Amino acid sequence: MEGKTTYWQENLRLIFICLIIWFVVSYGFGLLLVEQLNEFRIGGYKLGFWFAQQGAIYTFVALIFWYTKKMNELDKKYDVENT
């Protein structure tokens, strides 16, 4: 039973990390820090605008792949990949 508890604690830790990154990128970079980020440009666009329109989406997709990789590692660690 202890293994299942530890497995879920590690899973929740990964989920919270994803949620924090998601919040910082979407709310922080897209709304709160937009003026400061707009002083820089990426691909000809202001960085604040880019994060609000494209960067957040790229970050979310990257988070999906990162979470999948980490969960596969976690499944192997606790030998639950075939259940």
PDB file of N, CA, C and O in Angstrom:
ATOM      1  N   MET A   1       0.826  -1.204   0.000  1.00  0.00           N
ATOM      2  CA  MET A   1       0.000   0.000   0.000  1.00  0.00           C
ATOM      3  C   MET A   1       0.865   1.262   0.000  1.00  0.00           C
ATOM      4  O   MET A   1       0.499   2.284  -0.580  1.00  0.00           O
ATOM      5  N   GLU A   2       2.023   1.168   0.663  1.00  0.00           N
ATOM      6  CA  GLU A   2       2.895   2.338   0.732  1.00  0.00           C
ATOM      7  C   GLU A   2       3.403   2.740  -0.640  1.00  0.00           C
ATOM      8  O   GLU A   2       3.560   3.929  -0.917  1.00  0.00           O
ATOM      9  N   GLY A   3       3.666   1.751  -1.520  1.00  0.00           N
ATOM     10  CA  GLY A   3       4.123   2.040  -2.871  1.00  0.00           C
ATOM     11  C   GLY A   3       3.111   2.832  -3.673  1.00  0.00           C
ATOM     12  O   GLY A   3       3.472   3.745  -4.416  1.00  0.00           O
ATOM     13  N   LYS A   4       1.831   2.477  -3.518  1.00  0.00           N
ATOM     14  CA  LYS A   4       0.779   3.209  -4.231  1.00  0.00           C
ATOM     15  C   LYS A   4       0.686   4.645  -3.739  1.00  0.00           C
ATOM     16  O   LYS A   4       0.493   5.569  -4.530  1.00  0.00           O
ATOM     17  N   THR A   5       0.824   4.830  -2.423  1.00  0.00           N
ATOM     18  CA  THR A   5       0.760   6.179  -1.859  1.00  0.00           C
ATOM     19  C   THR A   5       1.914   7.030  -2.374  1.00  0.00           C
ATOM     20  O   THR A   5       1.717   8.182  -2.759  1.00  0.00           O
ATOM     21  N   THR A   6       3.114   6.465  -2.381  1.00  0.00           N
ATOM     22  CA  THR A   6       4.272   7.197  -2.869  1.00  0.00           C
ATOM     23  C   THR A   6       4.140   7.501  -4.361  1.00  0.00           C
ATOM     24  O   THR A   6       4.496   8.589  -4.814  1.00  0.00           O
ATOM     25  N   TYR A   7       3.632   6.543  -5.110  1.00  0.00           N
ATOM     26  CA  TYR A   7       3.411   6.724  -6.548  1.00  0.00           C
ATOM     27  C   TYR A   7       2.488   7.916  -6.786  1.00  0.00           C
ATOM     28  O   TYR A   7       2.787   8.782  -7.609  1.00  0.00           O
ATOM     29  N   TRP A   8       1.377   7.960  -6.073  1.00  0.00           N
ATOM     30  CA  TRP A   8       0.428   9.059  -6.273  1.00  0.00           C
ATOM     31  C   TRP A   8       0.964  10.380  -5.762  1.00  0.00           C
ATOM     32  O   TRP A   8       0.641  11.427  -6.325  1.00  0.00           O
ATOM     33  N   GLN A   9       1.765  10.367  -4.721  1.00  0.00           N
ATOM     34  CA  GLN A   9       2.386  11.608  -4.250  1.00  0.00           C
ATOM     35  C   GLN A   9       3.330  12.167  -5.309  1.00  0.00           C
ATOM     36  O   GLN A   9       3.350  13.372  -5.558  1.00  0.00           O
ATOM     37  N   GLU A  10       4.107  11.287  -5.928  1.00  0.00           N
ATOM     38  CA  GLU A  10       5.006  11.738  -6.997  1.00  0.00           C
ATOM     39  C   GLU A  10       4.213  12.197  -8.216  1.00  0.00           C
ATOM     40  O   GLU A  10       4.591  13.170  -8.868  1.00  0.00           O
ATOM     41  N   ASN A  11       3.126  11.511  -8.528  1.00  0.00           N
ATOM     42  CA  ASN A  11       2.259  11.909  -9.635  1.00  0.00           C
ATOM     43  C   ASN A  11       1.662  13.297  -9.367  1.00  0.00           C
ATOM     44  O   ASN A  11       1.673  14.156 -10.249  1.00  0.00           O
ATOM     45  N   LEU A  12       1.154  13.512  -8.181  1.00  0.00           N
ATOM     46  CA  LEU A  12       0.593  14.816  -7.829  1.00  0.00           C
ATOM     47  C   LEU A  12       1.646  15.912  -7.873  1.00  0.00           C
ATOM     48  O   LEU A  12       1.351  17.043  -8.262  1.00  0.00           O
ATOM     49  N   ARG A  13       2.867  15.587  -7.480  1.00  0.00           N
ATOM     50  CA  ARG A  13       3.959  16.552  -7.539  1.00  0.00           C
ATOM     51  C   ARG A  13       4.187  16.992  -8.985  1.00  0.00           C
ATOM     52  O   ARG A  13       4.351  18.183  -9.252  1.00  0.00           O
ATOM     53  N   LEU A  14       4.198  16.035  -9.921  1.00  0.00           N
ATOM     54  CA  LEU A  14       4.358  16.365 -11.335  1.00  0.00           C
ATOM     55  C   LEU A  14       3.198  17.227 -11.835  1.00  0.00           C
ATOM     56  O   LEU A  14       3.409  18.181 -12.584  1.00  0.00           O
ATOM     57  N   ILE A  15       1.992  16.895 -11.425  1.00  0.00           N
ATOM     58  CA  ILE A  15       0.822  17.673 -11.835  1.00  0.00           C
ATOM     59  C   ILE A  15       0.916  19.106 -11.315  1.00  0.00           C
ATOM     60  O   ILE A  15       0.624  20.050 -12.049  1.00  0.00           O
ATOM     61  N   PHE A  16       1.317  19.273 -10.068  1.00  0.00           N
ATOM     62  CA  PHE A  16       1.445  20.620  -9.501  1.00  0.00           C
ATOM     63  C   PHE A  16       2.535  21.420 -10.213  1.00  0.00           C
ATOM     64  O   PHE A  16       2.379  22.623 -10.423  1.00  0.00           O
ATOM     65  N   ILE A  17       3.629  20.770 -10.583  1.00  0.00           N
ATOM     66  CA  ILE A  17       4.682  21.459 -11.336  1.00  0.00           C
ATOM     67  C   ILE A  17       4.128  21.940 -12.677  1.00  0.00           C
ATOM     68  O   ILE A  17       4.367  23.079 -13.080  1.00  0.00           O
ATOM     69  N   CYS A  18       3.389  21.071 -13.363  1.00  0.00           N
ATOM     70  CA  CYS A  18       2.778  21.459 -14.641  1.00  0.00           C
ATOM     71  C   CYS A  18       1.808  22.625 -14.472  1.00  0.00           C
ATOM     72  O   CYS A  18       1.800  23.554 -15.279  1.00  0.00           O
ATOM     73  N   LEU A  19       0.997  22.572 -13.427  1.00  0.00           N
ATOM     74  CA  LEU A  19       0.032  23.652 -13.194  1.00  0.00           C
ATOM     75  C   LEU A  19       0.714  24.977 -12.879  1.00  0.00           C
ATOM     76  O   LEU A  19       0.254  26.031 -13.319  1.00  0.00           O
ATOM     77  N   ILE A  20       1.798  24.932 -12.128  1.00  0.00           N
ATOM     78  CA  ILE A  20       2.531  26.162 -11.797  1.00  0.00           C
ATOM     79  C   ILE A  20       3.142  26.763 -13.057  1.00  0.00           C
ATOM     80  O   ILE A  20       3.042  27.968 -13.287  1.00  0.00           O
ATOM     81  N   ILE A  21       3.779  25.915 -13.879  1.00  0.00           N
ATOM     82  CA  ILE A  21       4.364  26.413 -15.130  1.00  0.00           C
ATOM     83  C   ILE A  21       3.268  26.967 -16.032  1.00  0.00           C
ATOM     84  O   ILE A  21       3.429  28.028 -16.635  1.00  0.00           O
ATOM     85  N   TRP A  22       2.156  26.247 -16.120  1.00  0.00           N
ATOM     86  CA  TRP A  22       1.025  26.696 -16.937  1.00  0.00           C
ATOM     87  C   TRP A  22       0.539  28.071 -16.472  1.00  0.00           C
ATOM     88  O   TRP A  22       0.313  28.960 -17.293  1.00  0.00           O
ATOM     89  N   PHE A  23       0.379  28.246 -15.164  1.00  0.00           N
ATOM     90  CA  PHE A  23      -0.088  29.519 -14.617  1.00  0.00           C
ATOM     91  C   PHE A  23       0.905  30.642 -14.898  1.00  0.00           C
ATOM     92  O   PHE A  23       0.515  31.724 -15.336  1.00  0.00           O
ATOM     93  N   VAL A  24       2.185  30.386 -14.648  1.00  0.00           N
ATOM     94  CA  VAL A  24       3.204  31.423 -14.844  1.00  0.00           C
ATOM     95  C   VAL A  24       3.252  31.864 -16.312  1.00  0.00           C
ATOM     96  O   VAL A  24       3.321  33.058 -16.604  1.00  0.00           O
ATOM     97  N   VAL A  25       3.214  30.906 -17.220  1.00  0.00           N
ATOM     98  CA  VAL A  25       3.303  31.247 -18.643  1.00  0.00           C
ATOM     99  C   VAL A  25       2.039  31.941 -19.127  1.00  0.00           C
ATOM    100  O   VAL A  25       2.118  32.975 -19.790  1.00  0.00           O
ATOM    101  N   SER A  26       0.884  31.390 -18.807  1.00  0.00           N
ATOM    102  CA  SER A  26      -0.351  31.967 -19.349  1.00  0.00           C
ATOM    103  C   SER A  26      -0.747  33.261 -18.650  1.00  0.00           C
ATOM    104  O   SER A  26      -1.060  34.250 -19.313  1.00  0.00           O
ATOM    105  N   TYR A  27      -0.739  33.266 -17.344  1.00  0.00           N
ATOM    106  CA  TYR A  27      -1.182  34.453 -16.610  1.00  0.00           C
ATOM    107  C   TYR A  27      -0.038  35.439 -16.403  1.00  0.00           C
ATOM    108  O   TYR A  27      -0.190  36.640 -16.627  1.00  0.00           O
ATOM    109  N   GLY A  28       1.104  34.920 -15.975  1.00  0.00           N
ATOM    110  CA  GLY A  28       2.244  35.789 -15.691  1.00  0.00           C
ATOM    111  C   GLY A  28       2.805  36.443 -16.931  1.00  0.00           C
ATOM    112  O   GLY A  28       2.875  37.669 -17.015  1.00  0.00           O
ATOM    113  N   PHE A  29       3.214  35.614 -17.918  1.00  0.00           N
ATOM    114  CA  PHE A  29       3.819  36.162 -19.133  1.00  0.00           C
ATOM    115  C   PHE A  29       2.779  36.772 -20.059  1.00  0.00           C
ATOM    116  O   PHE A  29       3.058  37.769 -20.724  1.00  0.00           O
ATOM    117  N   GLY A  30       1.598  36.198 -20.115  1.00  0.00           N
ATOM    118  CA  GLY A  30       0.573  36.672 -21.039  1.00  0.00           C
ATOM    119  C   GLY A  30      -0.179  37.899 -20.576  1.00  0.00           C
ATOM    120  O   GLY A  30      -0.702  38.648 -21.401  1.00  0.00           O
ATOM    121  N   LEU A  31      -0.248  38.128 -19.248  1.00  0.00           N
ATOM    122  CA  LEU A  31      -1.023  39.265 -18.736  1.00  0.00           C
ATOM    123  C   LEU A  31      -0.224  40.197 -17.829  1.00  0.00           C
ATOM    124  O   LEU A  31      -0.172  41.403 -18.068  1.00  0.00           O
ATOM    125  N   LEU A  32       0.392  39.649 -16.801  1.00  0.00           N
ATOM    126  CA  LEU A  32       1.043  40.497 -15.806  1.00  0.00           C
ATOM    127  C   LEU A  32       2.350  41.132 -16.286  1.00  0.00           C
ATOM    128  O   LEU A  32       2.614  42.301 -16.001  1.00  0.00           O
ATOM    129  N   LEU A  33       3.153  40.381 -17.001  1.00  0.00           N
ATOM    130  CA  LEU A  33       4.466  40.872 -17.415  1.00  0.00           C
ATOM    131  C   LEU A  33       4.509  41.267 -18.887  1.00  0.00           C
ATOM    132  O   LEU A  33       5.589  41.412 -19.459  1.00  0.00           O
ATOM    133  N   VAL A  34       3.356  41.439 -19.495  1.00  0.00           N
ATOM    134  CA  VAL A  34       3.301  41.698 -20.934  1.00  0.00           C
ATOM    135  C   VAL A  34       4.049  42.983 -21.307  1.00  0.00           C
ATOM    136  O   VAL A  34       4.741  43.000 -22.325  1.00  0.00           O
ATOM    137  N   GLU A  35       3.936  44.029 -20.539  1.00  0.00           N
ATOM    138  CA  GLU A  35       4.603  45.293 -20.878  1.00  0.00           C
ATOM    139  C   GLU A  35       6.114  45.161 -20.828  1.00  0.00           C
ATOM    140  O   GLU A  35       6.814  45.672 -21.703  1.00  0.00           O
ATOM    141  N   GLN A  36       6.623  44.477 -19.806  1.00  0.00           N
ATOM    142  CA  GLN A  36       8.066  44.284 -19.700  1.00  0.00           C
ATOM    143  C   GLN A  36       8.584  43.377 -20.817  1.00  0.00           C
ATOM    144  O   GLN A  36       9.657  43.621 -21.370  1.00  0.00           O
ATOM    145  N   LEU A  37       7.825  42.335 -21.148  1.00  0.00           N
ATOM    146  CA  LEU A  37       8.239  41.417 -22.209  1.00  0.00           C
ATOM    147  C   LEU A  37       8.132  42.041 -23.592  1.00  0.00           C
ATOM    148  O   LEU A  37       8.850  41.638 -24.507  1.00  0.00           O
ATOM    149  N   ASN A  38       7.252  43.013 -23.755  1.00  0.00           N
ATOM    150  CA  ASN A  38       7.081  43.655 -25.057  1.00  0.00           C
ATOM    151  C   ASN A  38       8.292  44.477 -25.469  1.00  0.00           C
ATOM    152  O   ASN A  38       8.376  44.909 -26.618  1.00  0.00           O
ATOM    153  N   GLU A  39       9.221  44.699 -24.565  1.00  0.00           N
ATOM    154  CA  GLU A  39      10.446  45.410 -24.924  1.00  0.00           C
ATOM    155  C   GLU A  39      11.386  44.529 -25.737  1.00  0.00           C
ATOM    156  O   GLU A  39      12.340  45.027 -26.333  1.00  0.00           O
ATOM    157  N   PHE A  40      11.128  43.237 -25.766  1.00  0.00           N
ATOM    158  CA  PHE A  40      11.925  42.293 -26.544  1.00  0.00           C
ATOM    159  C   PHE A  40      11.084  41.779 -27.706  1.00  0.00           C
ATOM    160  O   PHE A  40       9.854  41.771 -27.650  1.00  0.00           O
ATOM    161  N   ARG A  41      11.771  41.352 -28.757  1.00  0.00           N
ATOM    162  CA  ARG A  41      11.058  40.847 -29.932  1.00  0.00           C
ATOM    163  C   ARG A  41      11.538  39.441 -30.273  1.00  0.00           C
ATOM    164  O   ARG A  41      12.707  39.099 -30.094  1.00  0.00           O
ATOM    165  N   ILE A  42      10.590  38.631 -30.774  1.00  0.00           N
ATOM    166  CA  ILE A  42      10.906  37.293 -31.263  1.00  0.00           C
ATOM    167  C   ILE A  42      10.170  37.111 -32.585  1.00  0.00           C
ATOM    168  O   ILE A  42       8.945  37.211 -32.640  1.00  0.00           O
ATOM    169  N   GLY A  43      10.912  36.847 -33.631  1.00  0.00           N
ATOM    170  CA  GLY A  43      10.305  36.693 -34.952  1.00  0.00           C
ATOM    171  C   GLY A  43       9.601  37.948 -35.431  1.00  0.00           C
ATOM    172  O   GLY A  43       8.654  37.859 -36.213  1.00  0.00           O
ATOM    173  N   GLY A  44      10.037  39.106 -34.986  1.00  0.00           N
ATOM    174  CA  GLY A  44       9.424  40.365 -35.391  1.00  0.00           C
ATOM    175  C   GLY A  44       8.245  40.802 -34.533  1.00  0.00           C
ATOM    176  O   GLY A  44       7.725  41.905 -34.704  1.00  0.00           O
ATOM    177  N   TYR A  45       7.823  39.950 -33.616  1.00  0.00           N
ATOM    178  CA  TYR A  45       6.684  40.281 -32.755  1.00  0.00           C
ATOM    179  C   TYR A  45       7.155  40.596 -31.343  1.00  0.00           C
ATOM    180  O   TYR A  45       8.175  40.079 -30.887  1.00  0.00           O
ATOM    181  N   LYS A  46       6.415  41.433 -30.669  1.00  0.00           N
ATOM    182  CA  LYS A  46       6.726  41.734 -29.279  1.00  0.00           C
ATOM    183  C   LYS A  46       6.597  40.456 -28.459  1.00  0.00           C
ATOM    184  O   LYS A  46       5.660  39.682 -28.657  1.00  0.00           O
ATOM    185  N   LEU A  47       7.530  40.233 -27.541  1.00  0.00           N
ATOM    186  CA  LEU A  47       7.577  38.982 -26.794  1.00  0.00           C
ATOM    187  C   LEU A  47       6.334  38.764 -25.939  1.00  0.00           C
ATOM    188  O   LEU A  47       5.862  37.631 -25.839  1.00  0.00           O
ATOM    189  N   GLY A  48       5.794  39.802 -25.325  1.00  0.00           N
ATOM    190  CA  GLY A  48       4.573  39.668 -24.532  1.00  0.00           C
ATOM    191  C   GLY A  48       3.406  39.206 -25.377  1.00  0.00           C
ATOM    192  O   GLY A  48       2.648  38.324 -24.973  1.00  0.00           O
ATOM    193  N   PHE A  49       3.259  39.799 -26.547  1.00  0.00           N
ATOM    194  CA  PHE A  49       2.207  39.390 -27.483  1.00  0.00           C
ATOM    195  C   PHE A  49       2.444  37.952 -27.930  1.00  0.00           C
ATOM    196  O   PHE A  49       1.507  37.157 -27.998  1.00  0.00           O
ATOM    197  N   TRP A  50       3.721  37.611 -28.240  1.00  0.00           N
ATOM    198  CA  TRP A  50       4.049  36.265 -28.703  1.00  0.00           C
ATOM    199  C   TRP A  50       3.688  35.226 -27.647  1.00  0.00           C
ATOM    200  O   TRP A  50       3.131  34.178 -27.976  1.00  0.00           O
ATOM    201  N   PHE A  51       4.000  35.504 -26.376  1.00  0.00           N
ATOM    202  CA  PHE A  51       3.661  34.557 -25.317  1.00  0.00           C
ATOM    203  C   PHE A  51       2.150  34.403 -25.188  1.00  0.00           C
ATOM    204  O   PHE A  51       1.653  33.294 -24.994  1.00  0.00           O
ATOM    205  N   ALA A  52       1.433  35.487 -25.292  1.00  0.00           N
ATOM    206  CA  ALA A  52      -0.023  35.419 -25.157  1.00  0.00           C
ATOM    207  C   ALA A  52      -0.649  34.642 -26.310  1.00  0.00           C
ATOM    208  O   ALA A  52      -1.664  33.972 -26.121  1.00  0.00           O
ATOM    209  N   GLN A  53      -0.059  34.722 -27.503  1.00  0.00           N
ATOM    210  CA  GLN A  53      -0.668  34.100 -28.670  1.00  0.00           C
ATOM    211  C   GLN A  53      -0.077  32.742 -29.031  1.00  0.00           C
ATOM    212  O   GLN A  53      -0.821  31.813 -29.348  1.00  0.00           O
ATOM    213  N   GLN A  54       1.238  32.611 -28.990  1.00  0.00           N
ATOM    214  CA  GLN A  54       1.892  31.388 -29.451  1.00  0.00           C
ATOM    215  C   GLN A  54       2.704  30.689 -28.359  1.00  0.00           C
ATOM    216  O   GLN A  54       2.656  29.466 -28.232  1.00  0.00           O
ATOM    217  N   GLY A  55       3.436  31.456 -27.587  1.00  0.00           N
ATOM    218  CA  GLY A  55       4.338  30.876 -26.598  1.00  0.00           C
ATOM    219  C   GLY A  55       3.632  30.016 -25.576  1.00  0.00           C
ATOM    220  O   GLY A  55       4.145  28.970 -25.181  1.00  0.00           O
ATOM    221  N   ALA A  56       2.464  30.442 -25.147  1.00  0.00           N
ATOM    222  CA  ALA A  56       1.699  29.664 -24.169  1.00  0.00           C
ATOM    223  C   ALA A  56       1.288  28.321 -24.757  1.00  0.00           C
ATOM    224  O   ALA A  56       1.327  27.302 -24.066  1.00  0.00           O
ATOM    225  N   ILE A  57       0.898  28.313 -26.018  1.00  0.00           N
ATOM    226  CA  ILE A  57       0.494  27.064 -26.668  1.00  0.00           C
ATOM    227  C   ILE A  57       1.686  26.123 -26.777  1.00  0.00           C
ATOM    228  O   ILE A  57       1.570  24.938 -26.466  1.00  0.00           O
ATOM    229  N   TYR A  58       2.832  26.642 -27.216  1.00  0.00           N
ATOM    230  CA  TYR A  58       4.041  25.815 -27.314  1.00  0.00           C
ATOM    231  C   TYR A  58       4.433  25.268 -25.953  1.00  0.00           C
ATOM    232  O   TYR A  58       4.847  24.114 -25.836  1.00  0.00           O
ATOM    233  N   THR A  59       4.304  26.090 -24.931  1.00  0.00           N
ATOM    234  CA  THR A  59       4.640  25.646 -23.577  1.00  0.00           C
ATOM    235  C   THR A  59       3.702  24.531 -23.134  1.00  0.00           C
ATOM    236  O   THR A  59       4.151  23.551 -22.539  1.00  0.00           O
ATOM    237  N   PHE A  60       2.417  24.663 -23.410  1.00  0.00           N
ATOM    238  CA  PHE A  60       1.448  23.641 -23.008  1.00  0.00           C
ATOM    239  C   PHE A  60       1.731  22.311 -23.717  1.00  0.00           C
ATOM    240  O   PHE A  60       1.656  21.251 -23.097  1.00  0.00           O
ATOM    241  N   VAL A  61       2.053  22.367 -25.003  1.00  0.00           N
ATOM    242  CA  VAL A  61       2.375  21.143 -25.739  1.00  0.00           C
ATOM    243  C   VAL A  61       3.651  20.512 -25.181  1.00  0.00           C
ATOM    244  O   VAL A  61       3.725  19.294 -25.022  1.00  0.00           O
ATOM    245  N   ALA A  62       4.647  21.337 -24.885  1.00  0.00           N
ATOM    246  CA  ALA A  62       5.888  20.829 -24.286  1.00  0.00           C
ATOM    247  C   ALA A  62       5.608  20.193 -22.926  1.00  0.00           C
ATOM    248  O   ALA A  62       6.203  19.170 -22.587  1.00  0.00           O
ATOM    249  N   LEU A  63       4.708  20.789 -22.146  1.00  0.00           N
ATOM    250  CA  LEU A  63       4.336  20.218 -20.848  1.00  0.00           C
ATOM    251  C   LEU A  63       3.684  18.845 -21.002  1.00  0.00           C
ATOM    252  O   LEU A  63       3.920  17.952 -20.187  1.00  0.00           O
ATOM    253  N   ILE A  64       2.882  18.675 -22.020  1.00  0.00           N
ATOM    254  CA  ILE A  64       2.245  17.379 -22.261  1.00  0.00           C
ATOM    255  C   ILE A  64       3.301  16.309 -22.509  1.00  0.00           C
ATOM    256  O   ILE A  64       3.244  15.224 -21.932  1.00  0.00           O
ATOM    257  N   PHE A  65       4.273  16.625 -23.379  1.00  0.00           N
ATOM    258  CA  PHE A  65       5.329  15.658 -23.665  1.00  0.00           C
ATOM    259  C   PHE A  65       6.200  15.399 -22.444  1.00  0.00           C
ATOM    260  O   PHE A  65       6.581  14.256 -22.189  1.00  0.00           O
ATOM    261  N   TRP A  66       6.522  16.450 -21.680  1.00  0.00           N
ATOM    262  CA  TRP A  66       7.344  16.293 -20.490  1.00  0.00           C
ATOM    263  C   TRP A  66       6.616  15.437 -19.444  1.00  0.00           C
ATOM    264  O   TRP A  66       7.210  14.539 -18.847  1.00  0.00           O
ATOM    265  N   TYR A  67       5.341  15.722 -19.232  1.00  0.00           N
ATOM    266  CA  TYR A  67       4.555  14.952 -18.263  1.00  0.00           C
ATOM    267  C   TYR A  67       4.466  13.487 -18.682  1.00  0.00           C
ATOM    268  O   TYR A  67       4.584  12.592 -17.846  1.00  0.00           O
ATOM    269  N   THR A  68       4.259  13.244 -19.969  1.00  0.00           N
ATOM    270  CA  THR A  68       4.191  11.865 -20.464  1.00  0.00           C
ATOM    271  C   THR A  68       5.502  11.134 -20.218  1.00  0.00           C
ATOM    272  O   THR A  68       5.495   9.986 -19.773  1.00  0.00           O
ATOM    273  N   LYS A  69       6.615  11.777 -20.501  1.00  0.00           N
ATOM    274  CA  LYS A  69       7.925  11.165 -20.282  1.00  0.00           C
ATOM    275  C   LYS A  69       8.135  10.857 -18.803  1.00  0.00           C
ATOM    276  O   LYS A  69       8.572   9.763 -18.447  1.00  0.00           O
ATOM    277  N   LYS A  70       7.826  11.817 -17.952  1.00  0.00           N
ATOM    278  CA  LYS A  70       8.029  11.628 -16.506  1.00  0.00           C
ATOM    279  C   LYS A  70       7.096  10.556 -15.952  1.00  0.00           C
ATOM    280  O   LYS A  70       7.494   9.795 -15.070  1.00  0.00           O
ATOM    281  N   MET A  71       5.870  10.482 -16.449  1.00  0.00           N
ATOM    282  CA  MET A  71       4.947   9.451 -15.971  1.00  0.00           C
ATOM    283  C   MET A  71       5.384   8.065 -16.436  1.00  0.00           C
ATOM    284  O   MET A  71       5.230   7.092 -15.698  1.00  0.00           O
ATOM    285  N   ASN A  72       5.924   7.963 -17.643  1.00  0.00           N
ATOM    286  CA  ASN A  72       6.450   6.676 -18.093  1.00  0.00           C
ATOM    287  C   ASN A  72       7.601   6.225 -17.195  1.00  0.00           C
ATOM    288  O   ASN A  72       7.701   5.047 -16.853  1.00  0.00           O
ATOM    289  N   GLU A  73       8.468   7.164 -16.815  1.00  0.00           N
ATOM    290  CA  GLU A  73       9.556   6.842 -15.891  1.00  0.00           C
ATOM    291  C   GLU A  73       9.006   6.424 -14.534  1.00  0.00           C
ATOM    292  O   GLU A  73       9.494   5.473 -13.923  1.00  0.00           O
ATOM    293  N   LEU A  74       8.000   7.132 -14.073  1.00  0.00           N
ATOM    294  CA  LEU A  74       7.387   6.830 -12.775  1.00  0.00           C
ATOM    295  C   LEU A  74       6.700   5.461 -12.808  1.00  0.00           C
ATOM    296  O   LEU A  74       6.786   4.699 -11.845  1.00  0.00           O
ATOM    297  N   ASP A  75       6.028   5.154 -13.902  1.00  0.00           N
ATOM    298  CA  ASP A  75       5.378   3.846 -14.043  1.00  0.00           C
ATOM    299  C   ASP A  75       6.401   2.717 -13.991  1.00  0.00           C
ATOM    300  O   ASP A  75       6.172   1.690 -13.351  1.00  0.00           O
ATOM    301  N   LYS A  76       7.528   2.914 -14.668  1.00  0.00           N
ATOM    302  CA  LYS A  76       8.577   1.889 -14.632  1.00  0.00           C
ATOM    303  C   LYS A  76       9.181   1.754 -13.241  1.00  0.00           C
ATOM    304  O   LYS A  76       9.465   0.649 -12.779  1.00  0.00           O
ATOM    305  N   LYS A  77       9.372   2.892 -12.579  1.00  0.00           N
ATOM    306  CA  LYS A  77       9.956   2.882 -11.237  1.00  0.00           C
ATOM    307  C   LYS A  77       9.094   2.073 -10.266  1.00  0.00           C
ATOM    308  O   LYS A  77       9.623   1.346  -9.426  1.00  0.00           O
ATOM    309  N   TYR A  78       7.783   2.195 -10.377  1.00  0.00           N
ATOM    310  CA  TYR A  78       6.858   1.500  -9.455  1.00  0.00           C
ATOM    311  C   TYR A  78       6.245   0.244 -10.085  1.00  0.00           C
ATOM    312  O   TYR A  78       5.339  -0.367  -9.518  1.00  0.00           O
ATOM    313  N   ASP A  79       6.749  -0.130 -11.258  1.00  0.00           N
ATOM    314  CA  ASP A  79       6.319  -1.348 -11.952  1.00  0.00           C
ATOM    315  C   ASP A  79       4.803  -1.399 -12.145  1.00  0.00           C
ATOM    316  O   ASP A  79       4.156  -2.394 -11.818  1.00  0.00           O
ATOM    317  N   VAL A  80       4.255  -0.318 -12.677  1.00  0.00           N
ATOM    318  CA  VAL A  80       2.821  -0.272 -12.967  1.00  0.00           C
ATOM    319  C   VAL A  80       2.544   0.004 -14.441  1.00  0.00           C
ATOM    320  O   VAL A  80       1.408   0.311 -14.802  1.00  0.00           O
ATOM    321  N   GLU A  81       3.562  -0.099 -15.302  1.00  0.00           N
ATOM    322  CA  GLU A  81       3.363   0.242 -16.701  1.00  0.00           C
ATOM    323  C   GLU A  81       2.480  -0.755 -17.441  1.00  0.00           C
ATOM    324  O   GLU A  81       1.952  -0.429 -18.505  1.00  0.00           O
ATOM    325  N   ASN A  82       2.308  -1.959 -16.906  1.00  0.00           N
ATOM    326  CA  ASN A  82       1.491  -2.961 -17.604  1.00  0.00           C
ATOM    327  C   ASN A  82       0.138  -3.197 -16.941  1.00  0.00           C
ATOM    328  O   ASN A  82      -0.556  -4.150 -17.295  1.00  0.00           O
ATOM    329  N   THR A  83      -0.243  -2.373 -16.011  1.00  0.00           N
ATOM    330  CA  THR A  83      -1.527  -2.588 -15.322  1.00  0.00           C
ATOM    331  C   THR A  83      -2.609  -1.750 -15.947  1.00  0.00           C
ATOM    332  O   THR A  83      -3.757  -1.795 -15.506  1.00  0.00           O
TER     333      THR A  83
END
